[in-house]
Amino acid sequence: MSESNALLAAGIVNTVLDLAVVVIPIPTIRRLQLPYRQQILLILLFGTGFVITVAGAVRTYYIWKVTTNWDKTW
């Protein structure tokens, strides 16, 4: 089994699951009648979740890049 393929698959699954964890509760939270300050805090919290999801996607890309390219330093 290729290590690069396994790492790529794991990275994709992790990124998709991170996105699902952030997106799934949004409709429920939108229906809540919260004060304006709490709404802002929830938006910031979910914004952080989206940033983490993007970071996971970038991490997956660079891991794939590193494992598929020839290592000149070796």
C-alpha positions in Angstrom: 0.0 0.0 0.0 1.4 3.4 -1.0 2.1 5.7 1.9 1.3 8.8 -0.1 -2.1 7.4 -1.1 -3.0 6.5 2.4 -2.0 10.0 3.7 -3.9 11.7 0.9 -7.0 9.6 1.7 -6.8 10.3 5.4 -6.2 14.0 4.8 -9.3 14.3 2.6 -11.5 12.4 5.0 -10.3 14.5 7.9 -10.9 17.7 6.0 -14.4 16.7 4.9 -15.3 15.6 8.4 -14.0 18.9 9.8 -16.2 20.8 7.3 -19.2 18.6 8.3 -18.7 19.3 12.0 -18.8 23.0 11.3 -21.7 23.1 8.8 -24.2 20.6 10.2 -25.2 22.6 13.4 -25.5 26.0 11.5 -29.2 25.6 10.6 -30.1 24.8 14.2 -28.1 27.7 15.6 -29.7 30.1 13.1 -33.1 29.2 14.5 -32.2 30.1 18.0 -33.3 33.5 19.2 -30.2 34.7 20.9 -29.1 38.2 21.9 -27.0 40.0 19.3 -23.8 39.6 21.3 -24.2 35.9 21.5 -24.9 35.7 17.8 -21.7 37.5 17.0 -19.7 35.2 19.3 -21.2 32.1 17.6 -20.4 33.6 14.2 -16.8 34.1 15.3 -16.7 30.5 16.7 -17.9 29.0 13.5 -15.5 31.3 11.5 -12.7 29.8 13.5 -14.0 26.3 12.5 -13.9 27.3 8.8 -10.3 28.6 9.2 -9.3 25.3 10.7 -11.0 23.4 7.8 -9.0 25.5 5.3 -5.8 24.8 7.3 -6.6 21.1 7.1 -7.0 21.3 3.3 -3.7 23.1 2.9 -2.0 20.6 5.2 -3.4 17.7 3.0 -2.1 19.4 -0.1 1.4 19.9 1.2 1.6 16.4 2.7 0.6 15.0 -0.7 3.2 17.3 -2.4 6.0 16.2 0.0 5.2 12.5 -0.3 5.0 12.4 -4.1 8.0 14.5 -5.0 11.6 13.3 -5.0 13.5 14.4 -1.9 16.6 16.2 -3.1 18.0 16.5 0.5 18.0 12.7 0.9 
